Amino acid sequence: MPIPPEVPAPSVVVCGCLLPYDDAMKRLLLLLVTGLLVSSVASAGPPKSAEKPEFPDIALFSLQDGQTIKLDTFRGRPVLLTFWASWCGPCREELPELQRMYNELAGKGFILAAINVDTIPQAARAFVDKFKLTVPIYRVSRRVLYELRIDQLPTSILLGPNGKVVHAYIGYSPGTTQDIRQRVLNLLQPADAEPAHDGS
């Protein structure tokens, strides 16, 4: 077989000089890289906790009376925004549960805004009548839906009294409403009170 052509020894450029890349050079470069990593981690300091975002002050259009209300009107109270549609199967499971929670906690300061995304408002009204819902029903503009990236139903967003997002629920599961309820109870507690623990 033919003799393979001679392969030149590998080299590396350090400070503008071409040096052989032998075992000694490998160890030197490893020490340099390790030192840089340690230095960068030390200068960065401990990781900062992610601050929860403040929800935008969107306009809500009441399905019941046609009035427009800004979300900031509810500042100071826990607010649950639930996006739903009449054709959404899981919404038919979740909304009656939220209705019961609303009946229980509305008098304590809890706000529920059930935001319908049906193209035709009449479909939402028929749904409300069928399930005998009395929770406040709202609609928002298509632009708001796009900006909020609401692309799965139901989607529920719990806001704290300060208007910041506490938790978001994408889709529905049997334990969703209970988890929302527990978080709302905790938000309704005074700031110095022990968190509520509901065994029900």
N, C-alpha and C positions, 0 to 999 in steps of 0.2 A: 504494500500500500504506500501511497506517496507520503512523504514527510509533511506534516502540517506546518504552515508558515509560522515563524517565530512570533509569539505574542509579546508585545512590549509590556514591561512591568507597570501595573496601575500606579497612578499618581494623583495627587490632590493639591489644590492651590490653597495655601495658607499665607495670609498677609501679602498677597501678590507674588509669592514664590512657589514654584512648582516643586513639590517634595514627593519622595516615594511613599506610597500608601502601604507601609509594612505594618507588622504587629505593634511596634512602638507607636506609630502614628495613630493606629486605631484606638489605642488606649488613651492617647492624648485628646483625640476628638471626643471620645466618650466622656472624659472628665469635663471638657468644655461644655458639652451639651447638657450634662447633668447639672452643672453649676448654673447655667442659664435658666433651666426649668425651676430649680429651687428658688432662685432670685425672683422670678416672675410670680410664683405662688406666694412668696412672702410679701411682695409689694402689693399684691391684690387684696390681701387681708381676708378675713372670714367672709363667706358669701352672705349677701344681704337677703332678707326674707322678701319674697315677692309681695308687693303692695296690691291689694285688691282694687280693681278698677271701679271708677264711678260710672254708673249707667247714664247714658245720655238722656236729656230732658225731652223725651218724645211727646208728641201730641196724640191724645187719645180721643176718639170720636165715639160717643155713647150710642149704642144700638137702640137703647130704650127711649131716650129723649132727644137725640141728635146734638146734644151739647158737646163742646170741645173742652178738654181739660188737659193741662200739662202735668206730666208725671211728678214734677217737683212739688206739686200741690200736696202730695202725700208725705213729704219729708217729715221725719220725726216718728214715723211708724214703719213697722216691717211690711213690705209689699211683695206679693207674689204675682208675677206676670206669667200667665199661662196662654200659650199660643195653640189654637185648636181649629178644627174644621169639622163640618157636619159629616163629611165622608170618611173621617178618620176613625177607624174601629177602636183603637186604644183610647181615643178621646172620650168615647161613649162609656168606657169603664172609669176613666179618671175624673171626669167632670162631676158626676154625682157624688163621688167621694170628697172632692174639693168643696162641693156645696155643703156637705155635712160639717166639714171642718170650718167653713165660713160661718155657718150658723152658730157654731160653738165659740169661735174666737173673735168675730167681728166686733162684739161689744167690748172687747178688751183692747182694741186698737189695731187689729189685724186688717190689712187691706188686700183684697183679691181683685185683680183685673184680668178677666178672661178675654183674651184678644182673639177675635175670630178672623180667619184669613180666607174665608169663602169668597169666590169671585162675585157671587150674587148674595146680597144681604138677606134676601127672603129665605134662603136656605138656612141661614143661622137662626132666623126667627122661628122657623118651623122646628128646628132642633131644640131650641129653648122651650118652646111650648110642649113638645113631646116629652121632654125629661123634667118638665116643671121646674126649671132653673130660675132662681131669683138672684143669683150672684150678678154683680155688675158686668155687663158685656160691652166690650169696646171693639173698635176697628182702628187700624192704622193705615197709612198710605203704603203703596207698593214700594216706594222708595225707601221707607223706613225698614220694611221687611228685608229688602236687598242689603241695606247697610248693616243690619243686625245679623245677616247671614242665617236667617231662619229657614232651614231647608229640610227639617224633619219635625214631624208632629207625633205626639204633643211635645212641646219644649216649654219648660217652666224655669223661670229665673227668679230666685229669691233675693230681694234687696234688703239691706239693713236700714235702720232709721236714718243713717247718714247718706243713704242713696247709693252705697257701694254694693257690689255683687257679693253675696254670701255664698251662694251655691247655684249651679245650673244643672238641670235635669233634662237629659235628651232621651226621649222615648218614655215608655211607661213600663213599670213592673209593679207587682202587688205591694211591695214595701215602700214605694215612692211616697205616697201620701203620708204615711206614718212618719217617714223621715222628715218630710217637710214640716209636719205638725210639731215634731220635737224641736226642730230648729227655730220655728216661730215662737214656741213657748220660751225658749232660751232668750230670744231677742226681746220678748215682752217683759223679761225680768229686769229689775233695776241693775245698774252697772256693777254694784257691789254685792249683788245677791249670788247665791250658789246656783249653778245651772240646774234647770228642771230635769227630773228623771221620771219619765212616765212609764209605768210598768204595764200599761194596757196594751 
